[in-house]
Amino acid sequence: MPFFLAMHINWDCTKTCFKINLPCSYCLIPKTRSMKPIKALIPLLWGLILLPFFSHSQSQADSLPTQITLDECIQYALRHQPVFQQSVLDQQITERTIRATLSAWLPQIRAEYNLQHFLKLPVSFFPVDQTNPNGPRRPVVIGLENTSNLLLQADQTLYSPDVMLASKAARYSRQQATQLTENERINLVVEVGKAFYGVLLTKDQLGVLNENISRLEQLQKDAFERYEAGINDKIDYQRAGVSLNNARSQKKGVEENVKVRYAYLKQLMGVPAERPLEVRFDTTQIRQEVMVDTLQPLRFEERIEYQLLQTQLQLQQLNAKYFQWGSLPTVSAFINYNFVYQNNSFPDLYSQNFPNSVAGLRVAMPIFQGTRRVQNLQKARLQIRRLELDIAYTKSQLSTQYEEAMAVYKSNLNEWKTQETNLEVAREVYNTVKLQYDEGIKPYLDVITSETDLRASQLNYLNALYNVLSSKLDVQRALGTVVSKQ
């Protein structure tokens, strides 16, 4: 039996202790010793025991079932689609950039080492007569041949327009990065949804054609039997063969189209091309998802494009303030300690130290920059004006997109309902004509015509259903209501 299964807590002891199937008097840990270190190890022990199970659960949660629903497609795409993952990484890069910039508020500590040997020592002039500074001077060699120093210095920024701008812009930079990721998420959800519905369309078309081929094969068989019986001539049999061949040819084209649709869906999801994938859907649920509230008004603040422009405007306004702050000084404090070694003999260079240290306050203020600050300020104000015009134009674009998406959706919804009615009528007409043909009332041409009408109605219905589902996604994007289960 494994150790961790045999180990149990002896509740009969006055203190909690561990034993391995031994009498309490032979507990591994004496009762007189503190059990706090052992108790602290209990969570760690259980963590090590349960870690493989959690790892297995995580791998299962990230796995992709062979049959997948639309929600599962979207969730998998959000975790694996390379373009969306790039936007997530861009957001993380922005966060690191912000932290790197804000680190300027923290003390900056540096070390500097220097070693030099004078090939010729410098010369300075000193008065010959110390009582007469203006008298004649004599050259004197100063310094030692070998010099080395180690400088340790700490700088602390107290105020800086650059760092102040970074501090105020950090929130908006994070917000912009988040909005860019959200924009990619919305586009991915819409495109995956359309691709998923495209797969459903082609699969349903394939089912319709299989049903159509089965009917034509039966019609061809009936026509051939009537021809052999001498009831009809071979024209009916030949017509059935032509229609059957056309249906089989159309089926082949749809089968190839299914492969293309699946390949595009895998591309959007980030699924390897060789990995098998089969979409799973509920027809009843699909029909329920067709409807959308067409009375919802357009709210610009719900559109991610508008939000991005608003954030850019706030950043640009901060940029203009930065140039206004440009006349303010940069203030910082510093302190250093300098180890200085000097000696004419290189082996004895580090035998004696002549240190020095200094602390101080540094203030730097620009006085005249050749109107650069003024020009940059005017440029920033013009960029603000340009962004305001961009926002106004974008609002006009969003309104147009909303009207267009809503109009297309309403048109497709009406077309879908019309094709649904036509499908019911075409199916009833075919069943009636087929029954009359079997009774010898209708000619075979009417059967072929009604069967062709039924097939066309079925395909038109599927196309209309796909169009209305696709246009519904466009309406949701226009309203800014695209959601996905996170």
N, C-alpha and C positions, 0 to 999 in steps of 0.2 A: 504494500500500500504506500502511495506517495507520502512524503513527510507532511506536506501541508494538509492532507486529508486526515492523517492520524493525529495531528496536533489539535488539541481542543482546549477550551478554557475550563479550568477547575473552579467551579462556582462554590465549592465547599470550603475553599481556602478563605482565610480572613482577608487576604489580599489576592487580587486577580493575578494568576500565574499560568504558565503553560506547562504541559506535561505530555509525554508520549506513552499513553497506556501504562503509566506507572502509578504506584500509590502516591498519595499527596505528599507523604513525608520524603519522597524521592523526587520532588519537583526539580526541574532543571534550574530554576531561578530561586534562590533562597528567599524566604519571606521577609527576611530582614533587609533585603536590598530594595531600592526604589524601582518601581515598575514603569515609571514615566518613559524612559527610553524605549522599553519594549512596546508600550502602548502606542508610541509615536510611529513605530514601524508597521503597525497593523494596516493603516490605509495604504502604505506603500506595497505591502505584501499582497493585499487584495487587488491593487492596481496592476501588479505584475501578472497575477492569475487571470484577470479579466481582459488584459490588453489584447490578446489574440482574438477574443470574441468581438471587441469593439472594432478592431481592424477589419475583421471579416464582414461586419455589418456595414462599415463604410464602403468597402469594395462592392458589396451588393447594392448599396444605395446608388453608386456611381455606374453600375452596370446598365446595359441597354437590353431590354427584352426583345425577343424576335418579333413579336407583335406589339406595336406601339401606338398610343393614342396621340392626339394633337397636343395635349398638355405635356405629355412625356417628351414629345419631339421638341417642344419649346424649352423645357427645362434642360434637356440634354444639350441643346444648341447653346444655351446661356453658359454652360459649363465648358464646352469644348470648341465652339466655333472660333477659329483663329482671329478673324477680324474683330469680333466682340471682345475676345480675350486681350487683344492689343489695346482696345480702349480702356479695359480694366487696368492693364499695366501702365498706360499713360496716366491714369488717375493716380496710381501709386507713385509714379515718377514725379508727378506734380507735387504730391505730398512731401516727398523727399527733398525736392527743390525748395519748397517753402521752409522746411525745417533747416536746410543748409543755410538759407538766407537769414533766417531769424537767429541762427547761432552766433551772428555778429554781436548780439547783445551780451553774450557770455564772455568771460575773460579770455583773452588770446595770449597764450604763453608760448614763447619761442626760445630756443637756445641757438647760439651762434659761436662757432669755434674758429679761431684764426691763428695761423702760424706763419711767421715771416722772418727772413734773414736779409739784413742790409748788406748789399754788396759794397756800398759806400754810405757811410753814415751822414746824415744831414748836418749842415753847419748853420749856426746862428751867431749873430754879432752882439757883443756885450761892450759897454763902455770900459775904456782902459782905466779911467779914474771914476770910481763909483760916486765921488762927490760932485762930478761934473757930467750929468747925463747927456749933455749936448756936445761933449768933447769927442775925441777920436775913439773909434771902436776897433775891437780885435775879433777875428773869427774864432769860434769855439765849436768843436765837434760835440754834439749832444746825442744822448741815447746810447743803447747797447746794440750789438750786432744781431742778437737773436731775441725775438719778442713773440710771445704767444698769449692769447687771452681767450677766456670762455665767458660769454655773456649770457645771462639768464634774464629775460625781460617779460613782464606781464603788462598787457594793455587792456583797459576797460573802457568801452564806448559808453559815454553818458548821454550823448545826443548826436544823432546823425540823420539828415533828411533822407538818405538812401534807406537806412534801416527802418526809419519811421514809416516810409512808404510801404516797405515790405510788410511791416506789422499790420498796417491798416488794410492792405490789399490781400492779406493771407486768406481772410474769410471768403472774399469774392473769387479768389483763384481756386480755392477748394470747391466753391459752388459751381464755377464754370467747368471744372474737371468732372464733377458729378453730373452736370447737365449734358456734357458731351457723351458720357457713358450712357446716360438715359436715352439720348437721341439714337445711339447705336442699338440700344436694347429695343426701342420702339420699332425701328426699321427691321430688326431681326425677327421680332415677333410677327410683324405683318408679312414679311417675305416667307417665313416658315409656314405661316397659315395658308398663304396662297399656294405654296408648293404642295402642302399637304392636301388641300382641296383639289389641286391639279392631278395628284395621284389618284384620288378618289374618282375624279371624272373619268380618267382613262380606264380605271378598273371597272367602273360601271358601264362604260362604253363597250368594254370587252365582254361583260356579262350580257349586254343587250345583243351584241353580235352573235354570241354563242346561242342565245335563245332564238335569234333570227335564223341561224344556220340549221338548228334543229327543226324549226317549222318548215324551212325550205326543203330539207332532206325528206321530211314526211310528205310534203306536197309533191316532190319529184317522184317519190315512191308510189303515191296514189295515182299520179298522172301516168306513170309507166304501166301500172296495173290496168288502168282504163284503156291505155293504148293496146296492150296485149289482148284485152278482152274485146277490142274492136269498138269500144264506146266512143272514144275520141281519137283524133289523129295524133301524130307525134309532135305537132307544134307545141302543145301544152307541155309535154315532157321536155322538149328542148328549151322552152322559155324558163321552166323551173331550173334547168341546168345552168343557164346563163345567169340567172339571179343568184343561184347558189355559188357559182364561181366568183361573182362580184363580191358577195358577202364574205367569202373566205379570203379574198384578196384584201378587203377592207380590214378584216380581223388581223391579218399579218401586219398591216401598217400600225394598227392600234397596239399590238403586242410590242412592237419596237418602240412605240411612243411611251409605253409604260416604263420601259427600261430607262429612257431618257428622263422621265419625270422622277423616277426613283433616284437616279444619279444626281439630279439637281437638288432634291431634298437632302440627300446625304451630304452634298457639298455645303449647303446652308447649315446643317447640323454639326458638321465636323466629323462625320462618320467615315471611316475608311471605306474605299470603294468596294473592297472584296468582302466586307462584312454583310451578312444577310439582313434584310430589313423587310418587314411586312406591316403595313398600316392597319390599325384596327379602329372601327368606328361603329357608332350606333345610328342607324338610319333615322330613327325617331328623334334622337337628340340633334342630329344634323338639321332636320326640318325645324326644330324649335329654335336653333341658333340663327335662323334666317332673319328673324325680326329684330328691328332696332327702333328706338324712339326717334322719330323724325321731327318731333317738336322741340328737341333740345336746341337751345340757342348757342351760338358760337361765342366762346369766352377766350379772348386772346391770351389771357394769363395762364390758360391750361395748355397752350401749345408750347412745346419745348423750344421751337425756333424763336418765339417771342421772348421766352425766358432767357435764352442765351444772349440775345441782343441787349436785354435789360442789364444783364450782368456785365457785358462788355462796356455798356455805357457807364456803369458805376466805376469800373476799373479805369476808364478813360477820364472820368471826373477826378479820381484820385491822382491820376497822372498830371492833370492840370494843376492840382493843388501842390504837387511835388515841386513843380517849377516855381510856384509862388513861395514855397518854403526855401528855394534855392539861395535866398539872401541870408538865411539864418546860419549861424556858425556850427561847425562840427566840434564837439567837445569830447575829450577823452582824457583819462588819467593813466599814468604809467609808473612803474617801479622796476628797477633792474639792479642786478648785482654782477659785477665784472671781475673775474679772476684774471689778474695780469701777471705774467711771468717774463722777466728780462734777465739776460745774462750774456756775456761775451763768449762763454764756453757753452757749446750746444749740449754736451752731456749733463751739464749742471743747470740747464734752462729751467727745469721745474723744481729746483731746490728751494726757491724762495718766491713767495707770492706777494704782490703789491695790489691788493684789491681796492675797488672803489664801488660805490653804490649811490644811486640817485633816484628820487621820486619827484613827480611833477604833474602838472596839468597842462594839457595841450588844447589850444583853441585856434581853429582855422576858420577864417571868414572871407568869402570872396568879395572883392571890392568892385572890380570891373572885369567883365568877361567878353568885352567886345560885342555887347547886345545879344550874346548867345542865349542867355536865360529868357530875355524878352521874346526872342524869335521862337524859342521852343514853347513858351507859354501860349503865344498866338497860334502856333501850329496845333497844340493840344486842344485849344478852344475850337478851331476849325474842324478837328477830328470829332469833337463832341457834336458839333452841328451836323456833320456828315452822318454820324450814327443815328441822330434823331431823324434825319430824312430816311435813312435805311429802315428804321423802325416803322415809320409811316408807310413806306412802300411795302414792307413785309406784311403789315396789317391788311393792306389792300390785296396782296397775294393770298393770304390766309383766308380772307373772305371769299375770294374767287374759288379757291380750292374747296372750301366748304360748300358753296353753292353747286359746284360741279360734281363733287362727290355725292351730295344729297340727290341731285337730279339723276345721276347715273344709277344710284341705288333704287330710287323710286321707279325708274324706267325698267330696270332689271327685275324688280319685284313684280311689277305688272306683267312683264314678259313671262316670268316663271309661273305665275298663276294662270296666265293664258295657256301656256304650254301644258300645264297640269290638266286643264280642262280638255285641251285637244287630245292629250294622251288617252284620257278616259273614253272620249268619243271614238278615236281611232281604234282602240282595242275592241270596243263594242261593235263597230262597223266590220272589223275583220272577222270577229266571231260569227256575226250574222251572215256575212257573205260566204264564209267558209261552210257554214251549215247549209246555206242555199245551194252552194256548188255541189256539196255532197248529195243533195236531193235532186240535182240536175236542173235547178232553176236558173242559176247564174253561170255565165261562161268562166273559163279558167282565167281569162285576162283580168276580170274583176277581182279575183282572188289575189293575183300577183300585185295588182295596183293597191288593193287594200293592205296587203302585207308590207309593201314598200312604204305606204303612208304610216303604218304603225311603227315601222323601224325608224322612220324620219322623226316621228313624234316623240319616240323614246329618246333618241339622241338629242333632239331639240330641247326636251325637258331637262336632260342632264346638263347640257350646255347652259341653259337658263339658270339652273340651280347653282352651278359653279360661278356664274357671273354675279349672281346676287350675293353669294357668300364672299366673293372677292371684293365686291363693291362695298359690302358691309364693313370690311376691314379698312377700306379707304375712308369711309364715313367716321369710323372710330378714330383713325389717325387725324382726320380733319377736326374732330371735336376734342382731341387730346385725351381720349378715354381708353387708349390701348393699355390693357393690363395683361399680366402674366402671373401665375402663381409662383411666388418666390420661395 
